[in-house]
């Protein structure tokens, strides 16, 4: 972790993670922490600034989340966003009340003072509002720096103590000059601007060296940008002490094992041990329908395979994984303000019976940061640009029990989707694109005969980090070609549908 940071205290807002990313885009390291973080913890982490996130609660609710009031006496700049502003106002002696006219969506903002937080922004911008409460009375020494039609305290400030509050969301793309506002706050904190690919690589390599020492490491590689980048960083740190292993769990995309072995072996010259454990995984998944159970089974089997196969290669104390920051956040337990969304196979340590210690050089990073690092390391575009693929593979794109027939259909249909996007120059414009297969069937006409066939759901989404996502507006003519190809080329499919749910409320993967 960098020597200093800006702490983002999470009150459960849907944009909390986006605040963290926006700060990092300013080359300043930010870490998402629970709102219960103590002043001592923040000082030990060398927090040069604090952001209080938005949240779904009202500050006057009985169980409304509150931070430690001593946070405002630490002498570091604090920025409250939406609910964060309201918490600041209430805890410092002001008053918050419900508005007569709620503000949701794009709202015109009048800037009264652009000397610090709004430097270079102008006198009027469009902001993104999402609130039903507002600060009716401000604490002592606070003044108003921006207003909107229905919120006379849309931005406030205690200039002497460097306490700032905004009732809108500067972190979302809908707010004009939102990134400039975030950047202005990072400048106010005087936090070091050292969060860039070069410094991240240097810090990661040094951290791996310190963590592992002279012990041997086994790295699980999948051919994706995460695990490959992790393997390269570990290799830079420990050299020949690293052995890579690619496990085929039988849940891969079409022809993926061939592509991965060629890329890692021939293109990157890495020493990769290939293990075909597909029968073992598929046998273990028989009869399991629950999504969480499938994920746990895949995670446990991975560890078993690594344990068994590594014994044939030597003694390994460490297992390296490409775990990312969103994986850790989504797998959060009850100690986090974020509810657990789904368990990721590579998060949460290893089973008690495992002898491995875990090293995760990407654990603090978002996907877009990993791609930048991969480019800095000189990895080929085939790895840098590849769409994210879940560790449990097609098991989480198959609703219900995993069967050979579902796998066949899911592989073939997904390959068609990716092929058509590539042909039309859209592959690099979307985050992920794949087929979903369940147990639902529908009547169709195949070979001039009525026949029950599978329903395929196409999922194509756009995102910047996987924390939030929106469905991609693919031209109808391309969707038509994809649909025709799937029903024409994939045996046993009669219907094709398109998923238009965003994250939230949905997740990217169906399971």
For each residue, the residues with C-beta under 8 A, 3 or more apart:
1: 5 29 31 45 364
2: 5 29 192 194 195 199 203
3: 46 192
4: 29 46 47 48 191 192
5: 1 2 28 29 30 31 45 46 47 48 191
6: 23 28 29 30 31 47 48 49 50 51 186 189 191
7: 30 31 33 37 42 45 47 49 50 51
8: 16 19 20 23 30 31 32 33 50 51 53
9: 33 34 35 37 50 51 52 53 67 71 84
10: 13 16 32 33 34 35 53 336 337 338
11: 16 35 52 53 54 55 57 65 83 84 87 337
12: 16 53 55 56 57 65 337 338
13: 10 16 53 54 55 56 81 82 83
14: 54 468 504
15: 18 19 53 54 81 169 171 172 468
16: 8 10 11 12 13 19 20 32 53 54 338
17: 20 21 32 326 329 465 467 468
18: 15 21 22 171 172 465 467 468
19: 8 15 16 22 23 30 51 53 81 171 182
20: 8 16 17 23 24 30 31 32
21: 17 18 24 25 171 366 368 464 465 467
22: 18 19 25 26 170 171 178 179 182
23: 6 8 19 20 26 28 29 30 51 182 186
24: 20 21 27 28 29 30 195 366 369
25: 21 22 179 182
26: 22 23 179 182 183 186 193
27: 24 193 194 195 196
28: 5 6 23 24 186 189 191 192 193 195
29: 1 2 4 5 6 23 24 191 194 195
30: 5 6 7 8 19 20 23 24 51
31: 1 5 6 7 8 20 45 364
32: 8 10 16 17 20 329
33: 7 8 9 10 37 41 42 45
34: 9 10 37 335 336 337
35: 9 10 11 52 53 65 66 67 337
36: 67 68 337
37: 7 9 33 34 41 42 67 68
38: 41 42 68
39: 42 43 68 70 71 73 74
40: 43 44
41: 33 37 38 44 45
42: 7 33 37 38 39 45 47 50 71 74
43: 39 40 46 47 74
44: 40 41
45: 1 5 7 31 33 41 42
46: 3 4 5 43
47: 4 5 6 7 42 43 50 74 76
48: 4 5 6 76 77 189 190 191 192
49: 6 7 76 77 78 79 185 186 188 189 191
50: 6 7 8 9 42 47 71 74 76 77 78 79
51: 6 7 8 9 19 23 30 78 79 80 81 84 185
52: 9 11 35 67 78 79 80 81 83 84 85 87 88
53: 8 9 10 11 12 13 15 16 19 35 81 82 83 84
54: 11 13 14 15 16 81 82 83 84 130 169
55: 11 12 13 65 82 83 84
56: 12 13 83
57: 11 12 61 63 64 65 83
58: 61 64 86 96 98 132 133
59: 64 66 83 86 87 89 90 96 133
60: 64 90 96 97 133
61: 57 58 64
62:
63: 57
64: 57 58 59 60 61
65: 11 12 35 55 57 87 337
66: 35 59 69 87 91
67: 9 35 36 37 52 71 87 91
68: 36 37 38 39 71
69: 66 72 73 91
70: 39 73 74
71: 9 39 42 50 67 68 74 78
72: 69 78 88 91 92 161 163
73: 39 69 70
74: 39 42 43 47 50 70 71
75:
76: 47 48 49 50 162 189
77: 48 49 50 162 163 164 185 188 189
78: 49 50 51 52 71 72 88 162 163 164
79: 49 50 51 52 84 117 164 165 166 185
80: 51 52 83 84 85 86 87 88 89 163 164 165 166
81: 13 15 19 51 52 53 54 84 85 165 166 169 170 171
82: 13 53 54 55 85 86 130 131 166 167 168 169
83: 11 13 52 53 54 55 56 57 59 80 86 87 131
84: 9 11 51 52 53 54 55 79 80 81 87 88 165
85: 52 80 81 82 88 89 135 156 165 166 167
86: 58 59 80 82 83 89 90 96 133 134 135
87: 11 52 59 65 66 67 80 83 84 90 91
88: 52 72 78 80 84 85 91 92 139 163 165
89: 59 80 85 86 92 94 95 96 135 138 139 142 156 165
90: 59 60 86 87 94 95 96
91: 66 67 69 72 87 88
92: 72 88 89 139 140 142 163
93: 139 140
94: 89 90 135 136 137 138 139 142
95: 89 90 135 136 137
96: 58 59 60 86 89 90 133 134 135 136
97: 60 133 134 136
98: 58 132 133
99: 102 103 131 132 133 134 150 151
100: 150
101: 150
102: 99 131 132 150
103: 99 107 129 130 131 148 150 151
104: 129 130 131
105: 128 129 130 174
106: 126 127 128 129 174
107: 103 126 127 128 129 148 149 150 168
108: 124 125 126 127 148 149
109: 124 125 126 127 146 147 148 154 155 168
110: 123 124 146 147 148
111: 114 118 121 122 123 124 125 145 146 155
112: 144 145 146 147
113: 116 118 143 145 146 157
114: 111 118 119 120 121 122 123
115: 118 119
116: 113 119 157 159 184 188
117: 79 145 155 157 164 166 181 184 185 188
118: 111 113 114 115 121 145 146 155 181 184
119: 114 115 116 180 184
120: 114 177 180 184
121: 111 114 118 125 177 180 181
122: 111 114 125 177
123: 110 111 114
124: 108 109 110 111
125: 108 109 111 121 122 175 176 177
126: 106 107 108 109 174 175 176
127: 106 107 108 109 148 154 168 169 170 174 175 176 178
128: 105 106 107 168 169 172 174 175 178
129: 103 104 105 106 107 148 151 167 168 169
130: 54 82 103 104 105 169
131: 82 83 99 102 103 104 134 151 167
132: 58 98 99 102
133: 58 59 60 86 96 97 98 99
134: 86 96 97 99 131 151 152 153 167
135: 85 86 89 94 95 96 138 153 156 165 167
136: 94 95 96 97 153
137: 94 95
138: 89 94 135 142 143 144 153 156
139: 88 89 92 93 94 142 158
140: 92 93
141: 158 160 161
142: 89 92 94 138 139 156 157 158 163
143: 113 138 156 157 158 159
144: 112 138 147 152 153 154 155 156
145: 111 112 113 117 118 155 156 157
146: 109 110 111 112 113 118 154 155 166
147: 109 110 112 144 151 152 153 154 155
148: 103 107 108 109 110 127 129 151 154 167 168
149: 107 108
150: 99 100 101 102 103 107
151: 99 103 129 131 134 147 148 154 167
152: 134 144 147
153: 134 135 136 138 144 147 156 167
154: 109 127 144 146 147 148 151 166 167 168
155: 109 111 117 118 144 145 146 147 164 165 166 167 168
156: 85 89 135 138 142 143 144 145 153 164 165
157: 113 116 117 142 143 145 163 164 165
158: 139 141 142 143 161 162 163 164
159: 116 143 162
160: 141
161: 72 141 158
162: 76 77 78 158 159 188
163: 72 77 78 80 88 92 142 157 158
164: 77 78 79 80 117 155 156 157 158 185 188
165: 79 80 81 84 85 88 89 135 155 156 157
166: 79 80 81 82 85 117 146 154 155 169 170 181
167: 82 85 129 131 134 135 148 151 153 154 155
168: 82 107 109 127 128 129 148 154 155 175
169: 15 54 81 82 127 128 129 130 166 172 174 175 178
170: 22 81 127 166 175 177 178 179 181 182
171: 15 18 19 21 22 81 175 178 182
172: 15 18 128 169 175 178
173: 178
174: 105 106 126 127 128 169 178
175: 125 126 127 128 168 169 170 171 172 178 181
176: 125 126 127
177: 120 121 122 125 170 180 181
178: 22 127 128 169 170 171 172 173 174 175 181 182
179: 22 25 26 170 182 183
180: 119 120 121 177 183 184
181: 117 118 121 166 170 175 177 178 184 185
182: 19 22 23 25 26 170 171 178 179 185 186
183: 26 179 180 186 187
184: 116 117 118 119 120 180 181 187 188
185: 49 51 77 79 117 164 181 182 188 189
186: 6 23 26 28 49 182 183 189 191 193
187: 183 184 190
188: 49 77 116 117 162 164 184 185
189: 6 28 48 49 76 77 185 186
190: 48 187
191: 4 5 6 28 29 48 49 186
192: 2 3 4 28 48
193: 26 27 28 186
194: 2 27 29 199
195: 2 24 27 28 29 199 200
196: 27 199 200
197: 200 201 369 372 373 375 376
198: 201 202 376
199: 2 194 195 196 202 203
200: 195 196 197 203 204 365 369 373
201: 197 198 204 205 233 236 373 376 377
202: 198 199 205 206
203: 2 199 200 206 207
204: 200 201 207 208 233 237 361 362
205: 201 202 208 209 233 236 237
206: 202 203 209 210 237
207: 203 204 210 211 361
208: 204 205 211 212 233 234 237 238 359 361
209: 205 206 212 213 237 238
210: 206 207 213
211: 207 208 359
212: 208 209 215 217 234 237 238 241 317 318 359
213: 209 210
214: 241
215: 212 241 317 318
216: 241 242 243 314 315 316 317 318
217: 212 234 238 241 242 243 316 317 318 319 320 359
218: 242 243 244 245 306 310 313 316 318 319 320 356
219: 227 230 231 234 242 243 244 245 319 320 321
220: 227 244 245 246 247 302 306 319 320 321 322 346
221: 227 228 231 244 245 246 260 264 270 272
222: 226 227 228 246 260 322 389 391
223: 227 228 246 256 259 260 263 264 383 386
224: 227 228 322 383 386 388 389
225: 228 229 367 370 371 374 379 383 384 386 388
226: 222 229 230 322 323 324 362 367 370 388
227: 219 220 221 222 223 224 230 231 321 322
228: 221 222 223 224 225 231 232 263 264 268 322 374 379 383
229: 225 226 232 233 322 362 370 373 374 377 379
230: 219 226 227 233 234 320 321 322 360 361 362
231: 219 221 227 228 234 235 242 244 270 320 322
232: 228 229 235 236 268 377 379
233: 201 204 205 208 229 230 236 237 361 362 377
234: 208 212 217 219 230 231 237 238 242 320 359 361
235: 231 232 238 239 242 270
236: 201 205 232 233 239
237: 204 205 206 208 209 212 233 234
238: 208 209 212 217 234 235 241 242
239: 235 236 242
240:
241: 212 214 215 216 217 238
242: 216 217 218 219 231 234 235 238 239 320
243: 216 217 218 219 271 273 310 313 314 316
244: 218 219 220 221 231 264 270 271 272 273
245: 218 219 220 221 272 273 274 275 306 309 310
246: 220 221 222 223 257 260 261 264 272 273 274 275
247: 220 275 277 302 305 306 309
248: 252 257 274 275 276 277 278
249: 252 277 278 281 298 301 302 393
250: 277 278 279 281 282 407
251: 278 281 298 392 393 394 395 402 407
252: 248 249 256 257 393 394
253: 256 389 393 394 411 414 415
254: 411 412 414 415
255: 258 259 415
256: 223 252 253 259 260
257: 246 248 252 260 261 274 276
258: 255 261 262
259: 223 255 256 262 263 382
260: 221 222 223 246 256 257 263 264
261: 246 257 258 264 265 272 274
262: 258 259 265 266 267
263: 223 228 259 260 266 267 268 380 382 383
264: 221 223 228 244 246 260 261 267 268 270 272
265: 261 262 268 269 270 272
266: 262 263 269
267: 262 263 264 380 382
268: 228 232 263 264 265 379 380
269: 265 266
270: 221 231 235 244 264 265
271: 243 244
272: 221 244 245 246 261 264 265
273: 243 244 245 246 309 313
274: 245 246 248 257 261
275: 245 246 247 248 305 309
276: 248 257
277: 247 248 249 250 280 281 301 305
278: 248 249 250 251 281 282
279: 250 282 283
280: 277 283 284 301 305
281: 249 250 251 277 278 284 285 298 301
282: 250 278 279 285 286 402 404
283: 279 280 286
284: 280 281 297 301
285: 281 282 288 294 297 298 395 401 402
286: 282 283 401 402
287: 401
288: 285 293 294 297 401 402
289: 293 294 400 401
290: 293 294
291: 294 295 342 396 510 511
292: 295 296 342 343
293: 288 289 290 296 297
294: 285 288 289 290 291 297 298 392 395 396 402 511
295: 291 292 298 299 342 343 344 345 392 395 396 511
296: 292 293 299 300 343 345
297: 284 285 288 293 294 300 301
298: 249 251 281 285 294 295 301 302 345 391 392 393 395
299: 295 296 302 303 343 345 346 391 392
300: 296 297 303 304 351
301: 249 277 280 281 284 297 298 304 305
302: 220 247 249 298 299 305 306 345 391
303: 299 300 306 307 319 350 351 354 356
304: 300 301 307 308
305: 247 275 277 280 301 302 308 309
306: 218 220 245 247 302 303 309 310 319 356
307: 303 304 310 311 354 355 356
308: 304 305 311 312
309: 245 247 273 275 305 306 312 313
310: 218 243 245 306 307 313 314 316
311: 307 308
312: 308 309
313: 218 243 273 309 310 316
314: 216 243 310
315: 216
316: 216 217 218 243 310 313 319 356
317: 212 215 216 217 355 356 357
318: 212 215 216 217 218 356 357 358 359
319: 217 218 219 220 303 306 316 350 356 357 358 359
320: 217 218 219 220 230 231 234 242 358 359 360 361
321: 219 220 227 230 346 358 359 360
322: 220 222 224 226 227 228 229 230 231 346 360 362
323: 226 327 328 344 346 347 360 362 363
324: 226 327 328 362 363 365 366 367 370
325: 328 329 362 363 364 365 366
326: 17 329 330 366 367 465 466 467
327: 323 324 330 331 344 346 347
328: 323 324 325 331 332 347 363
329: 17 32 325 326 332 336 338 467
330: 326 327 338 340 341 342 344
331: 327 328 340 341 342 343 344 347 348
332: 328 329 335 336 338 339 340
333: 336 340
334:
335: 34 332
336: 10 34 329 332 333
337: 10 11 12 34 35 36 65
338: 10 12 16 329 330 332 341
339: 332
340: 330 331 332 333 343
341: 330 331 338 507
342: 291 292 295 330 331 507 509
343: 292 295 296 299 331 340 347 348
344: 295 323 327 330 331 347 348 391
345: 295 296 298 299 302 391 392
346: 220 299 321 322 323 327 360 391
347: 323 327 328 331 343 344
348: 331 343 344
349: 358
350: 303 319 354 356 358
351: 300 303 354
352:
353:
354: 303 307 350 351
355: 307 317
356: 218 303 306 307 316 317 318 319 350
357: 317 318 319
358: 318 319 320 321 349 350
359: 208 211 212 217 234 318 319 320 321
360: 230 320 321 322 323 346 363
361: 204 207 208 230 233 234 320
362: 204 226 229 230 233 322 323 324 325 365 370
363: 323 324 325 328 360
364: 1 31 325
365: 200 324 325 362 369 370 373
366: 21 24 324 325 326 369 370 465 466 467
367: 225 226 324 326 370 371 388 465 466
368: 21 371 372 464 465
369: 24 197 200 365 366 372 373
370: 225 226 229 324 362 365 366 367 373 374
371: 225 367 368 374 375 384
372: 197 368 369 375 376
373: 197 200 201 229 365 369 370 376 377
374: 225 228 229 370 371 377 379 383 384
375: 197 371 372 378 379 384
376: 197 198 201 372 373
377: 201 229 232 233 373 374
378: 375
379: 225 228 229 232 268 374 375 383 384
380: 263 267 268 383 384
381: 384 385
382: 259 263 267 385 386
383: 223 224 225 228 263 374 379 380 386
384: 225 371 374 375 379 380 381
385: 381 382 427 428
386: 223 224 225 382 383 389
387: 418 427 430 431 432 433 434
388: 224 225 226 367 431 432 466
389: 222 224 253 386 393
390: 393 396 397 509
391: 222 298 299 302 344 345 346
392: 251 294 295 298 299 345 395 396
393: 249 251 252 253 298 389 390 396 397
394: 251 252 253 397 398 402 407 410 411
395: 251 285 294 295 298 392 398 402 511
396: 291 294 295 390 392 393 509 510 511
397: 390 393 394 410 414 434 435 436 437 509 510 511
398: 394 395 401 402 403 406 407 410 436 437 438 511
399: 436 437 438 439 510 511
400: 289 406 438 439
401: 285 286 287 288 289 398 406
402: 251 282 285 286 288 294 394 395 398 406 407
403: 398 406 407
404: 282 407 408
405: 408 409 492
406: 398 400 401 402 403 409 410 437
407: 250 251 394 398 402 403 404 410 411
408: 404 405 411 412
409: 405 406 412 413 435 437 454 456 490 491 492 493
410: 394 397 398 406 407 413 414 434 435 436 437
411: 253 254 394 407 408 414 415
412: 254 408 409 415 416 486 489 490
413: 409 410 416 417 435 437 456 486 490 493
414: 253 254 397 410 411 417 418 433 434 435
415: 253 254 255 411 412 418 419
416: 412 413 419 420 435 482 485 486 489 490
417: 413 414 420 421 433 434 435 458 460 482
418: 387 414 415 421 422 427 433 434
419: 415 416 422 423
420: 416 417 423 424 478 481 482 485
421: 417 418 424 426 427 430 433 460 474 478
422: 418 419 425 426 427
423: 419 420
424: 420 421 475 478
425: 422 428 429
426: 421 422 429 430 472 474 478
427: 385 387 418 421 422 430 433
428: 385 425
429: 425 426 462 472
430: 387 421 426 427 433 460 461 462 472
431: 387 388 461 462 463 464 466 469 508
432: 387 388 459 460 461 463 508
433: 387 414 417 418 421 427 430 458 459 460 461 472
434: 387 397 410 414 417 418 458 459
435: 397 409 410 413 414 416 417 456 457 458 459 486
436: 397 398 399 410 456 457 458 459 499 510
437: 397 398 399 406 409 410 413 454 456 457
438: 398 399 400 455 457 510
439: 399 400
440: 454 455
441: 452 453 454 455 494
442: 452 453 455 494 495
443: 450 451 452 453 494
444: 450 451 452 453 487 494 495
445: 448 449 450 451 494
446: 449 451 453 494
447: 451
448: 445
449: 445 446
450: 443 444 445
451: 443 444 445 446 447 494
452: 441 442 443 444 494
453: 441 442 443 444 446 492 493 494 495
454: 409 437 440 441 492 493 494 495
455: 438 440 441 442 493 494 495 496 497
456: 409 413 435 436 437 486 490 493 495 496 497
457: 435 436 437 438 496 497 498 499 510
458: 417 433 434 435 436 479 482 483 496 497 498 499
459: 432 433 434 435 436 499 508 510
460: 417 421 430 432 433 471 472 474 498
461: 430 431 432 433 469 470 471 472 502 503 508
462: 429 430 431 469 470 471 472
463: 431 432 466 467 468 469 470 503 508
464: 21 368 431
465: 17 18 21 326 366 367 368 468
466: 326 366 367 388 431 463 469 508
467: 17 18 21 326 329 366 463 503
468: 14 15 17 18 463 465 502 503 504
469: 431 461 462 463 466 502 503 508
470: 461 462 463 502 503
471: 460 461 462 498 499 500 501 502
472: 426 429 430 433 460 461 462
473:
474: 421 426 460 478 479 498
475: 424 478 479
476: 479 480
477: 480 481
478: 420 421 424 426 474 475 481 482
479: 458 474 475 476 482 483 498
480: 476 477 483 484
481: 420 477 478 484 485
482: 416 417 420 458 478 479 485 486 496
483: 458 479 480 486 487 496
484: 480 481 487 488
485: 416 420 481 482 488 489
486: 412 413 416 435 456 482 483 489 490 493 496
487: 444 483 484 490 493 494 495 496
488: 484 485
489: 412 416 485 486
490: 409 412 413 416 456 486 487 493
491: 409
492: 405 409 453 454
493: 409 413 453 454 455 456 486 487 490 496
494: 441 442 443 444 445 446 451 452 453 454 455 487
495: 442 444 453 454 455 456 487
496: 455 456 457 458 482 483 486 487 493
497: 455 456 457 458
498: 457 458 460 471 474 479
499: 436 457 458 459 471 506
500: 471
501: 471 505 506
502: 461 468 469 470 471 505 506
503: 461 463 467 468 469 470 506 507 508
504: 14 468
505: 501 502
506: 499 501 502 503
507: 341 342 503 510
508: 431 432 459 461 463 466 469 503
509: 342 390 396 397
510: 291 396 397 399 436 438 457 459 507
511: 291 294 295 395 396 397 398 399
